[in-house]
Amino acid sequence: MNRVLLLSFMLAVALTPVRADEPKGRFPTKISPDGRFLLAADGRPFFYLGDTAWELFHRLKREEADRYLSNRAAKQFTVIQAVALSEVDGHKAPNPYGHLPLVDLDPTRPAVKDGPNDDYWDHVDYIVDRANGLGLVIGFLPTWGRYWHDPIKDGKPLFNARNAEVYGEWLGRRYKDAALVWILGGDRKLENDAQKETIRAMARGLRKGDGGAHLITFHPRGGGGSADDFHGEPWLSFNMRQNGHNTDFTGTYENTRKDYDRKPVLPVIDGEPLYEDHPISFNAKRNGHSTAADVRRPLYWNLFTGACGHTYGHHSVWQMWAPDRGPINDPLLPWYEAIDQPGAGQMQHGRRLIESRPILTRVPDDSIIATDRVATAVPGAGRYRFVAARDQDRTYAMIYAPVGRPFSVHMTAVKGPKLKAWWFNPRTGKADAIGEFESKGERRFETPEPGEASDWILVLDDASRNYPPPGQALKPEARP
């Protein structure tokens, strides 16, 4: 970036306003009474729309971080998932300013120096503060999983139960007043009790340090969830899954519902679904790279099967790949181009759709969908699975059609003598009214466009509620 462009960009960043809908300091601090949703301190729902920026603290300069964060704020993301001790040799490869996070690879000795802008943690502070100032919450991973799982120093992992608690307490104190969520784990399978105790110890340390100011979850290995090892433990605030880099609902994204159905009830979110432009199932030679349509489907599959939010990711962005860095698994674009791939901009439409109807009463309900003569077509299987949700009071229902084909619904899913129907376009966020219908029997609907990449959402409202068009702000009196 030349000097003129850099100065222009920095001026634009300085003038970027804080988003009115996610003001500085608003972040999830508690769980709804029914155990299903995240709430902010004001008692209102917090929609978790995350982005995986795992290498953000480690690889980006400040002006680059500004560019990335401003882009994500403009696209209405709410959470940025980033790692303090990052995967790509974050323990021994310095950040752009030559700083390392630890002294002698000792988690009890964070490398801090007096004065501002003098160490690794000053840089992390800057990014956290900048994100919070833009209305973004940090999904803060204290460490990637390799450092408590793999042999790193003297044939052993860096972390054990003793030093993990000390490190966690230090982090908790340092970021006690930040708008963040703690995310433990980091894409490794828990294989023994010592590893589990290390995670529990880090959670205890965080609680000591921040006084319980922040929620805590756990980022698991692909195909797994925090509930597999920690469900019901007192420190786990909500469950996180990594449904993984596959395109099929069957056997993959249907697992969100399984965590939704667990007891005791906890909110659930997919913290790592298929990334945009990622080698599908890690096999690009056979499956190619994912598209925007491939990453939209998990968004609605998760939301309509019980998730309290969703996480997006891009294969270039998580690693902050640029041409001067070694690529991991064949990224297609530099990160600074990839941030504007279509799937990233389309995530906000899912958020706006959910927020345009009462949130805290939303429940998954595939029984709304009438099974076709050929059930593998509707409700379908694989990458073309239809899913549905409604609210407990049956004032609205939503049916996600991942492919443009006719389908039928049970109109009694919504109560009231008249239903108002809409088509919501998940590619544009635009809603078109279809008309009003009686709340009885089955009705067949034709999607506005056929085709494998033409997904649609049918929204049915109790006409007497006068809800706004899907995707538009709900009136304050109708909010939970």
N, C-alpha and C positions, 0 to 999 in steps of 0.2 A: 504494500500500500504506500503510494508516494505521500510526501509531506502535505500537499494541498488536500488530497482526499482524506488523509488522517485528521487534519484539523477540522475539515467540514463534518466528518463523522462525529468527532468528539463534541462539536458544538451541537449537533443534532441530538446526541445522547443527553447532553446537559439540559436541553429544553424538553426532553421527554417527560410528560406529566405522570404523576402517580395515578394509577387507575382508580376511578371513583368507586368501582364495585368491589375492589379488593384493597382497601386502604392499608397503609403501613401498620403492622402490628396485629392484623386480623389473621389468625391461624387456628387450626383445629386444636382444641384443648380438652374436649370431653366427648363422650359417646351419648347418643340419643337414648331416652329411657327404654326403648324396646331393643337396644343393642345393635341396631342395624346401620346407623349413619354417624358421620362425624359432625360435630357441632363446634362452632367458635365460641369464644367467651361471651358473646352477646346472645347466645342461645339459638342462633339461626344456623341452618345447615351450611356446611362447608363442602363444596364440590371439589373433590380431589381430581384435578386434571394435571397429571404429571408428565414430565419429560425426562428421559434418561440422559444425563450429561455427566457420566461417571468420571471423566477426566477433566472436568471443568477447573477444579482447584489446581490441578497438577500441570496442565499443559497450556492454558491460555494466559496471555498477558492481560493487563487490566483493560486496555482499550478493546481487546478482543472479547473479553468477558462482558463488557458493556454492550457491545454489538449483539452478542448472543442473547443476553438477558432482556434487552429492549425488544428484540424480535419476539421472544417468547411472551413477554407481557402484552405486546400488541396482538398476538394470536390468542389471547385470553387463557393461557395456561395459568395454573395456580400454584403448582409445586415443581421444583427443580431438584431432581435426585442426583446428588454428587457425593464423591468419596474423598475423605480426608487423606487416608493412606491408600492410594489408588492402585488399580490392578496392574497397569503397565509400568512395572518397576518403580512405583511411587516411593519405595523405601530407599532406593539408591540412585535414581535418576532425578536430578534437581528440577525445580520449576523454572520458568523462563528467566527468573532473576537469580538463579544459581543457588537457591535455598533448598535444604532438605528438611523433612518434618521431625526427625528424631536425632538425638545425639547417640552415636555408636549403636544404632538400631535398637535402642532401649525405649520401650513404650512408657516407662516411668520418667523419661527425660525428654520431653518435647523440646525441640530446638528453638528457644525463644531468646531474644536479645532486647535490651532496653531501646526505647525510641520507636517511632512509627516507621513502617515500610522497611524494616531491617531483617525480617525473617519470614519463613514459610507461613507461619500462622497469621502474621500481619496481612499477607495476601489473601488468605482464607477469610479473615475478618472483612476485608474490603469487599469481596464478592458476596458474602452473606449480607452485609449492610446494603450493598447496591441492589441486590435482589429484593430484600425487604422494602426498600424505598420505592420499588416499582410494584409493590403489592404481591410479590412472589414469596412463597414459603420455601425454605430449603428442606428437602428430604435428605437429611444428613447421615451418611454412613461413616461411622468412625474409622472403619477399615474394610478393605475388601477381604473376602473369605480366605484367600490364599495365605494370609498372614497369621491366621489361627489354625489353618488346616495343613499347609504344606511345610516341609522342612526348608527353612530360610537361613537360620543362623546356627552354626554348630550342630547341624543335622536335626534341628528342632524348629517348630513354628516360633514366630516372634512373640506370640501372645500365649499366656496361660492364665489360669484363674486369678493368680495374684496380681500380675501386672496389668491385666485387662481391667480390673476394678479400679486401680490407681489411675490409669489412663482415662477411663470413663468418667471418674470423678473430676479430673482436671478439665476435660471437655465440657462436662455439665456446668461447672462454674464459669468457664470462659464464655459460654453461649447461653447462659441462663435467661437472658433478656431478649434473645433473638426469636424471630418468628420461624420456627422449624419443627420438624418431626424427626425423631431418631429412628434410623433404620439399621438394625444389626444384621449380621449374616454376611452376605456378599457372595452369592453364587457358588457355594460349596456344600457338599453333602455332609451332614453330621454323622460321623461314623463310630463315635465312642463317647463314653460319659465325660471324659476329660474335655472334649470339645464342647459338649453341652454346658458343662460347668463354666467354661470360659465365657460363653455367651451370657449365661445368667450373671456372672460376676461383672461383666461390662454393663449390663442393665442395672445392677445394684449401684455401680459407680456413678452412672448417669443420674440415677435418682438422688443419690447423695449430693451430687454437684449442683443439679438444677432445682432441687427441692420438689420434684414432681411436676415441674412447669410444662413439660412436653409429653406428648404421646410417644409410645415406643412400639415398633413392629420389627419384623424379621424378613429379610430378602433371602429366599431359598434357592436351591439348585433348580435347573429347568425341569418342569414337570411336577414339581413339588410345591409345598406350601408351609407356612409357619405352623399351621395347625398340626402337621405331621409329628412334630416333636414338642411343641410348646403350648398347644391349645389349653386354655384354662389356667395357665400360670399367671400369677397376679401382675407381673410386669408387662405382659403382652396386651396392648391396648386394642389392637385390631389385627386381623389376619391379612397376610400378603401372600399371594401366589406368584410363581413364575410359570405361567402357562406355556411360554416358550415360542420358538421361532418356526411354528408350523401354521398351515393354512386351514386345518380342519377343526370344526366344532367338535365332531365326534372323537372322543378320547383325549381331547385337549381342552378346549374352552368350556366344555360342559362341566369341568371340575370346579369352576367357580360356584355353581349351584350346590355341589357337594359340601363345600365349606360353608355356604349360606345356611345349609340345613343342619349344621353341627350344633350340639349343645355342650356347654352354655353358648348362647348366641353372641357372636361378635361380628362387627362389620368386616367385609372382605373386599379386597381390591387386587387386581392383577398388576403387579409391579413391574412385569416385563413380558409383554406379549411379543408377537412378531414385529420386528423393526421394519420400517420402510427401506427399500433397496437392499435388503438383507438376503444372503443366499438361503432359499427356502429349505428348511430342515438341514441347514449347513451343507447342502449339496447343490451348488450352483450348476454343475455340469449336467446334472439330471433334471433339476427343478427350476433353474433360473433364479432371478432375484424378485423379491416381492414388489408389489405396486401399491398405489394409494388404495385401490379397492381391497386389496388383501389386508391392509391395516385398518380400514374402516369396519370390516366385519367384526373383528374382535372387540372394537369399541362398543358396538350395540349388542353383541352376544353377551359381553360381560355386564353391561348396564341393565339389560333386560332379564338377566338370570340372577340378579341379586347384588351386584357390586355397588359399593357406595361412591364409586368414581372410576377412573381409568388412567392408565399410564401409556403414553405414546413413546416411541423411540425411533431414531434413525441410525442406520448402521455407521454412517460417517460421523455423526454428532456424538455418539456415546464415547468414541475414542478421539474426538476432535482431530480427525485426520486432515493433514495438509500434505501437499506434494513433497515437502522436505522431511516427512516422517515415514517410517516403515509402516506399510499398511497391514492391518489385521483382517483376514478373511475377505480380501478383495472389495474394499469400499469403492463406490462408483464416482463419488464427487467429493471435493474438499468440503469440510464442515461448513464453511461460510457460504457456500452455494446450497448445500443440502438443507440448511435451516428453512429454505423457502420451497422445498418440495411440497406437492399438493396435499399429501396426507397430513402434514403438520398443520396447515391452515384449516383443514376440514374437521379437526378434532373439536374446535370451538363450537361447531354446529351441534354436536352431541351434547355438550354442556348446556348450551342455550335451550335445546329441546327439553332436557330434563328440568331445567330451572323455570320453564314456562308453565309448568303444572305443579301442584303440591308435591313436595319431595318426600316428606317423612312418612307418607302412607303408601309409597310405591312398593309393590310386591311382584315377583315373577309369576306368570300364569300362562303356560303354553296351551292350556285347555281352551283358550280363546280361539285358537286356530283350528279350523275344521280339517280333519285328516282327509286327504285326497284319496281317490281310488288307489293310486300308487303312492304309498306313504313316503317312499324315499324321494319323491318330488316335493310334496307338501305334507308334513312340515319339513321333510328333507333330511339330508345327512351330509357328512363331509364338509365342504366349504360352502354349501348352499342350504344350511339349516335355518329355517324360520324360527324366531323366538318372539315372545310377547310378554308384556307387563301391563299392570293396571294399578289403580289405587284401591285401598281397602274399602273405601266408600263407593267404589264403582262409578266415580264421576268421570273417569277417562280411561282409555286403554290405548296401548301402542303396540303395533305389530311390525317387526322388522323383516322385510323381504330382501335377502341378500342377493337376489337375482330377479330380473324383470320377468315375472311369469304370473299368470292368474292364480288367485287363491281365495278361499272362502273363510269367513269368520262367523262365530256365534255372536249375534248382535246383542244378546242378553248380557254380555260381559259388562255393558254399561247400563245403568238403570236410568229411568226417566222415559217418558213416552216418545221423545224425539232425540235422535243423536245427530250431532253435526260431525261430518267426516272431512278429513284433510289428507292430502298427500304432502309429506315433508321430504324434501330433497336433501340427502346427507352430503351431497357434493357442493351444494350452494347455500344451504340453510334457508332456502325459500319454501314457503308453504302456500298451497293452493287449496281453496275450499272445493269440495266435491258436491256437497248438498246435504240435505237433512233426510233421515230415514227413520223408520219405526224400530223400536227396540224389541225385536222379536225375530225368531227363526235364524236362518243362515242367509248370508248375502255374499255373492261372489264379486270380487274387485279385480279390475285389470290395471296393472301398474302402468303409469304414463308412458314408459318406454320399455321395450323388451331388451334382453341382452344380459350377458354374464357380468358385466361391470356396472350395470344400472341397478343399483340397490335403491330401495325406497322404504319409507316408513308410513304406514297408515295410522292416523290418529283419530280416535273416536271420542267425542266429548258428549256429556249430558248437555244438551243445547241450552237448558235453563241456567247453566252456570256462567255462560257468557265468557268462557275462557278466551284469551287473546289467540291470534294465530300461533301455531306451534313455532317455537324459537323466539318469540317476542316476550318481553318482560311481563311477569305476572304482577297484577295489581297488589299493592301492599296488603290490602285487607284479605286477599286470598292466600297469602303466604302462611306457612306453618309458624 
